[in-house]
Amino acid sequence: MPLLAVSITATLSPALVTSTATAAPAASPSASSPSSASPYAGKGALDRYAKQKPRWKRCEAAAPAEFQCATIKVPLDYRAPGGERIDLAISRIKTTAPGKRHGVLLSNPGGPGGEGLYMPLSMAESMPASARRKYDLVGFDPRGVGRSSPVSCGLEPEEEDWLRPYKEETFDDDVAWARTFADKCEEKAGDVLPHITTRNTARDMDLLRAVLGEKKISYVGYSYGTYLGAVYTQLFPRRADRFVLDSAVDPERAWRGMIQWWAEGAEPAFDRWTEWAAARSQRYGLGDTPKKVEGTFWDLVARAGEEPIELDGQLVTGDDIRSGMRGAVFSPQSATEAFVELRKAADGKPVATEKLKAFTGSEERGTAGAAVGTPADNVSASFWAVVCGDNSAAWSRDPESYRRDAIADKGRYPIFGDFASSIKPCAFWDRSVERATEVNNKVTSLVVQNEWDSQTPLPSGQALHRQLKGSTMVTVLGGEGHGVYPSGNACTDGAVNRYLLTGKLPAKDVTCKATAGSNGQARQNQKEDVLPGSPLPDRAPDRF
């Protein structure tokens, strides 16, 4: 479907400049309240930023001409806006019908650390034409990410592997890894990393709003992007228009608790899988009762723990099987088919390797449009800057507490508990510059959630819905995969599209039923060479 661009000129009024100048919240004991959006410096401190005029140009020769990019400057530290400045890479596709334009629609793909510059392309392709006429689609790489002054810790590839199972004999090595990771980040980027936070990214969004000459912004955020959107509504409640928060993070559990929720969410999904496989025992041969299927699973885990399974030159251990099944079981059919192939591999039989991605980590991820010159460890560096820096109070400084938690949670949640709770670099990170944002407001928004989501389980979405008291929630019963909109499900897509078109939320919470073609494994709304920033139904197992 062709993407059309029509020139629109937006001028920035003095009132908007003043509005943005007072938009930087102060670091105070009440820093989480909406009223804390008072300036760090005097009135007008951000005027020079808000008055920027982006120099739009075609993003790249291979991209559509109407897909335009620019770079603006934002303060590294909003407490000192006259100090160091960093780049914010932005993009847009203008509305196809200027006379019907409602405003701008920003978006974020998740992460933290996900590039969002190419989001307008994927949104333009997936949204209905009626919605595209309503908005200029605006994307951006969050601060520290991609083309926006990317951060680096100078990490080696093996150092980026952070979901590590607890073992008594390796725990000291894991502590040393976490400490070295944090030390490298401090040495390489210690002056920048404290300011790569969700609160500052939300401030960047509001500064971008002013630069674009808009009184309000609308927004679609996925996974981590739901937290970013929620923080924006808390800091700038009067500037939030139509906010869609898809596959939601619980702000009260940012971020250690959200990682731990991966383990908690895996257990009911595992039970659902054993029931599904048992009901089809004649076809798959894993056992004719859930208990027998469970036994078959743990038998293979133990076997691979003694003798790893070779798959395409990789050795798959029992811990690898546990880790892979954490995400796989949210789709019972794909988990069953993958596990059957894994058993064949253990017996030395030929296998269908395309079904084994959960255990080999061999998913091919699109790289088209990736920022040239971006540090190889940028995703990891920016991820941990946010995960550690948003809320350092969530992370114990005592390594032994992680040992205790990993042991206890492996007992509570045997699939993934020790992976989630064991030592992380945040144990050795600097204290947060600001307190975590308490989300508690009445801004209208639409929270959208699959029942079976491996990254942000249903209780997480329900928690955000409670905290956003003006929100309405769409729940997809039987929905699998991470990311709901668009899915081809008329119920869910219809609810989102109506809200984006009219600004009216459903009168009450909506329950939709998943359809055969709407779940993550069946979707056809993405391409193999998908551009970075696209809303993927299934994403990296170590990101939100």
Secondary structure, DSSP 4 states (H G I P E B T S, - for coil): ----------PPPHHHHHHHHT-----STTTTSGGG---SSSTTTTHHHHT-----EES-TTS-TT-EEEEEEEES-TTSTTS-EEEEEEEEE--S-GGG--EEEEEE--TTT---TTHHHHHHHHS-HHHHTTEEEEEEPPTTSTTSS-------GGGG-------TTTHHHHHHHHHHHHHHHHHHHTTTGGG-SHHHHHHHHHHHHHHTT-S-EEEEEETHHHHHHHHHHHH-GGGEEEEEEES---GGGTTHHHHHHHHHHHHHHHHHHHHHHHTTHHHH-S-SSHHHHHHHHHHHHHHHHHSPEEETTEEE-HHHHHHHHHHHTTSHHHHHHHHHHHHHHHTT----GGG-HHHH-------TTPPTT--TTHHHHHHHHHHHHS-GGGS-S-HHHHHHHHHHHHHHSTTTHHHHHS--GGGGSPPPSSPPP---EEEEEEEEEEEE-SSS-HHHHHHHHHHEEEEEEEEEEEEESS--SSSS-HHHHHHHHHHHHH-PPPSS-EEEE--TTTSTTT--SS-TTPPTT---SS--TT--
